[in-house]
Amino acid sequence: EQIAARLRLMHPDDPAARVSHETIYQALYVNPRGELAREVRAAIRHGKVLRYGREHRQHQGRPVDGRGRIPDMVNISERPAEAADRAVPGHWEGDLIIGEHSRSQTGTLVERTTGFTMLLGLPDNRRAATVAEVMQQQIMTLPAQARRSVTWDQGIEMADHAKFTIATGIPIYFCHPHAPWERGTNENTNGLLRHYLPRTSDLSVHDQNDLDNIAERLNTRPRKRLGYLTPSEVFNQLALQ
């Protein structure tokens, strides 16, 4: 669907340069057989050969993670209304994605309005001081109007949130325990990132340059909710206003 809609944007006056999303689906999922089918399955992000209805994908449970409590947390209920309704860019959602045997990690930041993604290289550890330092380095490369707040879960890696806020002026809001849907944009993006950063891999092998290249792949992917523009296109337009 992304490809079909993007082609219409890129070639508005050339009907020969268009194809329906159903035609693409049939070509990729239905027609291939044998070795070609295996190659297609390996190339598709989610690794499945058939699409499923929404009811098939419903989440059946949310595990308890047993994380400790962080002092001086500001609850997500205190977050400005402009962040909740995505009316103003610059409000971010963040989390860690963890590698094999929980021995490696990468930080993720996703802007709520546009879905623009930044990745935080954490090759050595996920201690609070390290996460705060790397996040500060990354987010302070943005213009001031593009860095208004960060929303995180109650992971102990964000225990230095107060120091981060003092250094940057960016408040951090915390979700309720075991409520990943309160960071829905970030959760969805983390699912996309798992194509490049699988759970069964050592994430420490990726340096910041690697992570920037992965983020660019997501940021240049057309999104339906953006009218099939890319996160980079919309973010650059809004952030520079």
C-alpha positions as CSV (number, residue, x, y, z in Angstrom):
1,E,0.0,0.0,0.0
2,Q,2.9,2.3,0.8
3,I,4.5,1.6,-2.6
4,A,1.3,2.0,-4.6
5,A,0.4,5.3,-2.9
6,R,3.9,6.7,-3.2
7,L,4.0,5.9,-6.9
8,R,0.9,8.1,-7.4
9,L,2.7,11.0,-5.6
10,M,5.8,10.5,-7.6
11,H,4.1,10.1,-11.0
12,P,0.8,11.9,-10.9
13,D,0.6,12.3,-14.7
14,D,1.8,8.8,-15.7
15,P,-0.8,6.1,-15.3
16,A,1.7,3.5,-16.6
17,A,3.9,4.1,-13.5
18,R,1.2,3.0,-11.1
19,V,0.2,-0.4,-9.7
20,S,-2.5,-1.3,-7.1
21,H,-1.5,-2.6,-3.7
22,E,-3.5,-5.8,-4.3
23,T,-1.4,-6.5,-7.5
24,I,1.8,-6.2,-5.4
25,Y,0.3,-8.4,-2.7
26,Q,-0.6,-11.1,-5.2
27,A,2.8,-11.0,-6.8
28,L,4.7,-11.2,-3.5
29,Y,2.6,-13.5,-1.4
30,V,0.4,-15.6,-3.6
31,N,2.2,-16.4,-6.9
32,P,5.7,-17.4,-5.8
33,R,6.4,-21.1,-5.4
34,G,9.4,-23.1,-4.3
35,E,12.7,-21.4,-4.0
36,L,11.3,-18.1,-5.1
37,A,8.7,-18.3,-2.3
38,R,11.5,-18.9,0.3
39,E,13.5,-15.9,-1.0
40,V,10.4,-13.7,-0.9
41,R,9.6,-14.8,2.7
42,A,13.2,-14.0,3.8
43,A,13.0,-10.5,2.3
44,I,9.6,-9.6,3.8
45,R,10.0,-7.7,7.1
46,H,7.6,-9.8,9.2
47,G,8.7,-13.1,7.7
48,K,5.2,-14.3,7.0
49,V,3.8,-15.4,3.7
50,L,0.1,-14.5,4.3
51,R,-1.5,-11.4,5.8
52,Y,-3.7,-11.8,8.8
53,G,-6.8,-10.0,10.1
54,R,-6.6,-7.6,13.0
55,E,-8.2,-10.1,15.4
56,H,-5.3,-12.5,14.7
57,R,-2.8,-9.9,15.9
58,Q,-4.5,-8.9,19.1
59,H,-2.1,-8.9,22.1
60,Q,-3.0,-11.6,24.5
61,G,-1.1,-10.5,27.6
62,R,1.4,-8.0,29.0
63,P,4.2,-9.4,31.1
64,V,5.3,-7.9,34.4
65,D,8.9,-6.8,34.1
66,G,9.7,-6.3,37.8
67,R,11.6,-3.0,37.3
68,G,12.4,-0.8,40.3
69,R,10.8,2.5,41.0
70,I,12.4,5.7,39.9
71,P,12.4,8.8,42.2
72,D,10.8,12.1,41.2
73,M,9.0,10.7,38.2
74,V,6.5,13.0,36.4
75,N,3.5,11.0,35.2
76,I,2.3,11.0,31.6
77,S,-0.9,12.6,32.8
78,E,1.1,15.8,33.4
79,R,2.2,15.9,29.7
80,P,1.0,18.9,27.7
81,A,-2.2,18.4,25.7
82,E,-0.3,19.4,22.6
83,A,1.8,16.2,23.0
84,A,-1.2,14.0,23.5
85,D,-3.0,15.1,20.4
86,R,0.2,15.3,18.2
87,A,-0.7,18.9,17.3
88,V,2.8,20.2,17.8
89,P,6.0,18.4,16.7
90,G,8.9,17.9,19.1
91,H,7.4,15.5,21.6
92,W,9.3,12.2,21.6
93,E,8.7,8.6,22.9
94,G,11.7,6.5,23.9
95,D,12.6,3.0,25.0
96,L,15.4,0.4,24.8
97,I,15.4,-2.6,22.5
98,I,17.4,-5.5,23.9
99,G,19.6,-8.1,22.1
100,E,20.2,-11.8,22.6
101,H,20.3,-13.0,26.3
102,S,19.7,-9.3,27.4
103,R,23.4,-8.6,26.9
104,S,23.2,-5.7,24.5
105,Q,20.9,-2.8,23.8
106,T,20.0,0.2,21.6
107,G,18.0,3.2,22.5
108,T,15.1,4.4,20.3
109,L,13.5,7.9,20.1
110,V,10.5,8.5,17.9
111,E,8.8,11.8,17.3
112,R,5.1,11.5,17.9
113,T,3.7,13.8,15.1
114,T,5.9,12.5,12.2
115,G,7.3,9.2,13.3
116,F,10.8,10.5,12.7
117,T,13.3,8.1,14.4
118,M,16.6,8.5,16.1
119,L,18.7,5.6,17.5
120,L,21.0,5.7,20.5
121,G,24.2,3.7,20.3
122,L,24.7,1.9,23.7
123,P,27.4,-0.7,22.9
124,D,28.8,-1.2,26.4
125,N,25.9,-0.8,28.9
126,R,22.5,0.6,29.6
127,R,23.3,2.3,32.9
128,A,21.2,5.4,33.6
129,A,24.2,7.8,33.3
130,T,25.1,6.3,29.9
131,V,21.6,6.4,28.5
132,A,21.1,10.0,29.7
133,E,24.5,11.1,28.2
134,V,23.9,9.5,24.8
135,M,20.3,10.7,24.6
136,Q,21.5,14.2,25.4
137,Q,24.1,14.1,22.7
138,Q,21.6,12.9,20.1
139,I,18.6,15.1,20.9
140,M,20.5,18.3,21.3
141,T,21.5,18.1,17.6
142,L,17.9,19.1,16.8
143,P,16.5,22.7,16.6
144,A,14.9,23.9,19.8
145,Q,11.4,23.7,18.4
146,A,11.9,19.9,17.7
147,R,12.8,19.0,21.3
148,R,9.9,19.7,23.6
149,S,9.5,16.5,25.7
150,V,10.3,12.8,26.0
151,T,8.0,10.1,27.2
152,W,9.6,6.8,28.5
153,D,8.4,3.8,30.4
154,Q,9.5,3.1,34.0
155,G,12.7,1.4,33.1
156,I,15.6,1.9,35.6
157,E,17.8,3.1,32.7
158,M,16.0,6.4,33.0
159,A,16.9,7.0,36.6
160,D,19.0,10.0,35.7
161,H,16.0,11.8,34.1
162,A,16.3,14.8,36.4
163,K,20.0,15.4,35.4
164,F,19.0,15.1,31.7
165,T,16.2,17.6,32.1
166,I,18.5,20.1,34.0
167,A,21.1,19.7,31.2
168,T,18.7,20.1,28.3
169,G,15.6,21.8,29.5
170,I,13.6,18.8,28.1
171,P,11.1,17.3,30.5
172,I,10.7,13.5,30.7
173,Y,7.2,12.0,31.4
174,F,6.8,8.4,32.5
175,C,4.1,6.0,31.4
176,H,2.1,3.9,33.9
177,P,3.6,0.5,34.7
178,H,3.1,-2.2,32.0
179,A,1.3,0.2,29.7
180,P,3.3,0.2,26.4
181,W,0.3,1.5,24.5
182,E,1.0,4.9,26.1
183,R,4.1,4.9,23.9
184,G,2.3,3.5,20.9
185,T,4.3,5.3,18.2
186,N,7.5,4.0,19.8
187,E,6.2,0.5,20.2
188,N,5.2,0.3,16.5
189,T,8.6,1.7,15.4
190,N,10.4,-0.8,17.6
191,G,8.6,-3.6,15.7
192,L,9.8,-2.2,12.4
193,L,13.4,-1.9,13.8
194,R,13.4,-5.6,14.7
195,H,13.9,-6.3,11.0
196,Y,17.3,-4.7,11.3
197,L,18.0,-5.4,15.0
198,P,16.7,-8.8,15.8
199,R,16.2,-10.1,19.3
200,T,18.5,-13.0,18.6
201,S,21.4,-10.8,17.6
202,D,24.2,-8.9,19.4
203,L,23.3,-5.3,19.1
204,S,26.6,-4.1,20.3
205,V,28.2,-4.8,16.9
206,H,26.3,-1.7,15.5
207,D,28.2,1.6,15.8
208,Q,26.4,4.9,15.7
209,N,27.0,5.2,11.9
210,D,25.2,1.8,11.4
211,L,22.3,2.9,13.6
212,D,22.0,6.2,11.7
213,N,21.7,4.3,8.5
214,I,19.0,2.1,9.9
215,A,17.1,5.1,11.2
216,E,17.4,6.7,7.7
217,R,15.7,3.6,6.2
218,L,12.7,4.1,8.4
219,N,12.7,7.9,8.0
220,T,12.6,7.6,4.2
221,R,9.8,5.1,4.2
222,P,6.4,6.5,3.1
223,R,3.7,6.4,5.8
224,K,0.0,6.2,5.2
225,R,-0.8,8.5,8.1
226,L,1.4,11.1,6.6
227,G,-0.3,11.0,3.3
228,Y,2.4,8.7,2.0
229,L,5.1,11.3,2.6
230,T,8.1,10.1,4.6
231,P,8.8,11.0,8.2
232,S,12.0,12.9,7.1
233,E,10.0,15.0,4.7
234,V,7.3,15.9,7.2
235,F,9.7,16.3,10.1
236,N,12.0,18.7,8.2
237,Q,9.0,20.7,7.1
238,L,7.5,21.1,10.6
239,A,10.7,21.3,12.6
240,L,12.1,24.2,10.6
241,Q,8.9,26.3,10.8
